[in-house]
């Protein structure tokens, strides 16, 4: 069984000193926990050195694999879809040395965290610098995407929710990648870094860009982009904050796990609404933060 643990679950495991119990259960059941860059980021944001080191020690013990950067995975997904429907936008022989440098740097910082859980690498300062402004960008994309989808599909009922959501995720994704590739928004620098080496230096008109996103790309080939946008939609009842802006990144874990475990009721409710709209995905599970996490995992 593959599990994805929300950051609050790692927090409870750490606070109750249950890493050994959970590790034993994982071995006994041949289960594993998916690695996540955003989980490490949230642990790195803990200000007190001892608390941060304790949380990271738990994460590294239970989930020893290297987590590929979210932006790299998102860019790779889009690159593959461009190859399918817009191969003329891409270089035949891309120079990817810069991408390798970025990935190697992430891997070095991850190894430093494993060696010293109190370590804070240079990436942390960059992420912190863009996180708060990025919350505002996320809020605006969600608002604008929903407004445009509402305009294009009319007031939606249960019957036409699928049409509304399909329009909304395409519009939001189109806007996000437009900001990264054409507006060169510094808050989306990582998207540019990971995708631009594949793109030819040609003019992509606004009409071309809209036709790719709104007509030609296949939703089943862009599950990460779709999940990111729809997770934001289903969280719309919650004010957008640094915490739930990162939750949209956590939500992508649904695509790869059998069970998604969280101790956050509001996020669990959003995942429950999101899951039926995904092509594949694990089952969201809500655990009680006041009780033993190890015992609740054994009951799965």
C-alpha positions in Angstrom: 0.0 0.0 0.0 1.3 3.4 -0.9 0.4 6.2 1.5 0.7 10.0 1.3 0.9 11.7 4.7 -0.1 15.3 5.1 2.4 17.5 7.1 0.0 17.6 10.1 0.2 13.8 10.4 4.0 13.9 10.5 3.6 16.5 13.2 1.5 14.2 15.4 3.8 11.3 14.8 6.7 13.4 16.0 4.9 14.9 19.0 3.9 11.4 20.2 7.3 9.8 19.4 5.6 7.2 17.2 8.1 7.1 14.3 9.3 3.7 15.4 5.8 2.3 15.6 4.8 3.6 12.2 8.0 2.4 10.7 7.4 -1.1 12.1 3.8 -1.1 10.6 5.2 0.0 7.2 7.6 -2.9 7.2 5.1 -5.4 8.5 2.5 -4.5 5.8 5.0 -3.9 2.9 3.6 -0.3 2.8 5.5 2.8 1.8 5.1 6.6 2.1 5.5 8.7 -1.0 8.2 11.4 -0.7 7.0 15.0 -1.1 9.0 18.2 -1.6 6.2 20.3 0.0 6.4 18.2 3.1 10.0 19.0 3.5 9.3 22.7 2.8 6.7 22.9 5.5 9.0 21.2 8.0 11.8 23.6 7.0 9.5 26.6 7.9 9.4 25.6 11.6 11.3 28.4 13.3 12.7 26.6 16.4 15.8 24.5 15.5 15.0 21.6 17.7 11.4 21.3 16.6 12.4 21.6 12.9 15.1 18.9 13.3 12.7 16.6 15.1 10.1 16.9 12.3 12.6 16.4 9.5 14.1 13.4 11.3 10.7 11.8 11.4 10.1 12.5 7.7 13.5 11.2 6.6 13.1 8.0 8.7 9.6 7.1 7.4 10.1 8.4 3.8 13.8 8.0 2.8 13.3 8.6 -0.9 14.3 11.7 -2.8 11.3 13.9 -3.6 11.5 15.3 -7.1 10.7 19.0 -7.2 7.0 19.8 -7.9 7.9 22.3 -10.6 10.0 19.8 -12.4 7.2 17.2 -12.5 4.7 19.8 -13.6 7.0 20.9 -16.4 7.7 17.4 -17.5 4.0 16.7 -17.7 3.4 19.7 -19.9 6.5 19.0 -22.1 5.1 15.6 -22.9 1.7 16.9 -23.9 3.4 19.6 -26.0 5.3 16.8 -27.8 2.0 15.1 -28.6 0.0 18.1 -29.9 2.5 20.9 -30.5 5.8 19.3 -31.5 6.7 22.3 -33.6 7.0 24.4 -30.4 9.8 22.2 -29.1 13.5 21.8 -29.9 14.6 18.6 -31.6 17.8 18.5 -29.4 17.2 20.5 -26.2 20.1 21.5 -24.1 19.1 20.2 -20.6 22.3 20.8 -18.7 20.7 23.6 -16.7 17.9 21.3 -15.7 20.4 18.7 -14.5 22.1 21.4 -12.4 18.8 22.4 -10.7 18.0 18.8 -9.9 21.5 18.0 -8.6 21.2 21.1 -6.4 17.9 19.9 -5.0 19.5 16.4 -4.4 22.5 18.0 -2.6 20.2 20.0 -0.3 18.1 16.9 0.4 21.3 14.9 1.3 22.3 17.8 3.6 18.9 17.6 5.4 19.4 13.8 5.8 22.8 14.4 7.3 21.7 17.3 9.5 17.9 17.7 10.0 18.4 21.2 11.4 19.9 22.2 8.0 18.2 25.0 6.0 19.5 25.3 2.5 19.5 28.4 0.2 16.3 27.0 -1.5 14.4 27.7 1.7 15.2 31.5 1.5 14.0 31.6 -2.1 10.8 29.8 -1.3 10.0 32.0 1.7 10.6 35.1 -0.4 8.0 34.1 -2.9 5.5 32.2 -0.7 3.5 35.1 0.7 3.3 37.0 -2.7 2.6 33.7 -4.3 -0.5 33.3 -2.1 -1.9 36.5 -3.6 -1.2 35.1 -7.1 -2.9 31.8 -6.3 -5.9 33.7 -4.9 -6.2 35.8 -8.1 -5.8 32.8 -10.4 -8.5 31.0 -8.6 -10.9 34.0 -8.6 -10.2 34.8 -12.3 -10.4 31.2 -13.4 -13.8 30.6 -11.7 -15.1 33.9 -13.0 -14.2 33.1 -16.6 -15.5 29.6 -16.4 -18.7 30.9 -15.0 -19.0 33.4 -17.8 -18.4 30.7 -20.4 -20.6 28.0 -19.0 -23.3 30.0 -17.2 -24.6 29.4 -13.7 -23.8 25.8 -13.0 -25.9 23.2 -11.4 -25.0 19.6 -10.5 -25.7 18.6 -14.1 -23.2 20.9 -15.7 -20.6 20.9 -13.0 -18.3 18.7 -15.2 -18.4 21.3 -17.9 -17.7 24.1 -15.4 -14.7 22.3 -13.8 -13.3 21.3 -17.1 -13.3 25.0 -18.3 -12.0 26.3 -15.0 -8.9 24.1 -14.7 -8.0 24.8 -18.4 -8.3 28.6 -17.9 -6.4 28.6 -14.6 -3.6 26.4 -16.0 -3.3 28.5 -19.1 -2.9 31.6 -17.0 -0.3 30.0 -14.7 1.9 28.9 -17.5 1.4 32.1 -19.4 2.8 33.9 -16.3 5.7 31.6 -16.1 6.7 31.4 -19.8 5.7 34.7 -21.3 5.3 37.2 -18.5 8.4 35.7 -16.8 6.8 36.2 -13.4 9.7 35.7 -10.8 7.2 33.9 -8.5 7.1 31.2 -11.2 10.8 31.1 -12.0 11.0 27.3 -11.4 8.5 26.6 -14.1 10.5 28.6 -16.6 13.8 26.9 -15.5 12.4 23.4 -16.1 10.4 24.0 -19.3 12.2 26.7 -21.3 15.1 24.6 -22.4 12.7 22.5 -24.5 11.0 25.4 -26.2 12.0 26.8 -29.6 12.5 30.7 -29.7 9.4 31.2 -31.8 6.4 33.4 -31.4 3.5 31.6 -29.8 0.5 33.8 -30.4 -2.2 34.3 -27.8 -4.6 32.4 -30.1 -2.2 29.5 -30.4 -1.8 29.4 -26.6 -5.6 29.5 -26.0 -6.3 26.8 -28.6 -3.7 24.5 -27.0 -5.2 24.8 -23.5 -8.9 25.2 -24.3 -9.2 22.8 -27.2 -6.3 20.6 -28.0 -4.6 19.3 -24.8 -6.0 16.1 -23.2 -7.0 16.4 -19.6 -6.0 12.8 -19.0 -2.4 13.7 -20.1 -2.2 16.6 -17.6 -3.5 15.2 -14.4 -1.1 17.2 -12.2 -2.2 20.5 -13.8 -5.9 19.5 -13.5 -5.5 18.5 -9.9 -3.7 21.7 -8.8 -6.4 23.8 -10.3 -9.4 21.8 -9.0 -7.9 21.5 -5.5 -7.9 25.3 -5.4 -11.5 25.3 -6.5 -12.6 22.9 -3.9 -10.8 24.8 -1.2 -12.5 28.1 -2.2 -14.6 28.1 1.0 -11.4 28.5 3.0 -9.5 31.8 2.9 -6.3 31.4 0.8 -3.3 31.3 3.1 0.3 30.0 2.9 -0.9 26.8 4.5 -3.7 25.9 2.1 -1.9 27.3 -0.9 0.6 24.6 -0.1 -2.3 22.1 0.4 -2.9 22.3 -3.4 0.5 20.9 -3.9 -0.2 18.2 -1.3 -3.4 17.3 -3.2 -1.4 16.2 -6.2 -0.3 13.2 -4.0 -3.8 11.8 -4.5 -2.8 10.8 -8.0 0.0 8.5 -6.8 -1.2 6.9 -3.5 -3.7 4.3 -2.4 -4.5 6.3 0.8 -4.0 10.0 1.6 -3.9 10.6 5.3 -4.6 14.0 6.9 -5.6 15.3 10.3 -7.1 18.5 8.8 -10.9 18.3 8.6 -11.3 21.2 6.1 -8.6 19.8 3.8 -10.1 16.3 4.1 -13.5 17.6 3.0 -11.9 19.3 0.0 -10.1 16.1 -1.0 -13.3 14.2 -0.7 -14.9 16.5 -3.2 -11.9 16.5 -5.5 -11.2 12.8 -5.7 -14.2 11.8 -7.9 -13.0 14.3 -10.5 -9.6 12.7 -10.9 -8.7 10.0 -13.4 -7.0 8.0 -10.7 -6.4 8.5 -7.1 -6.2 7.3 -3.5 -8.8 7.4 -0.8 -8.7 10.4 1.6 -8.6 9.3 5.2 -9.1 11.6 8.2 -7.3 10.7 11.4 -7.9 12.2 14.8 -4.8 14.2 15.9 -5.6 13.6 19.6 -5.2 9.8 19.2 -2.3 7.5 18.2 -1.5 7.8 14.5 0.2 4.4 14.6 -3.0 2.8 15.9 -5.1 4.5 13.4 -2.8 3.4 10.6 -3.0 -0.2 11.8 -6.8 0.0 11.5 -6.7 0.9 7.8 
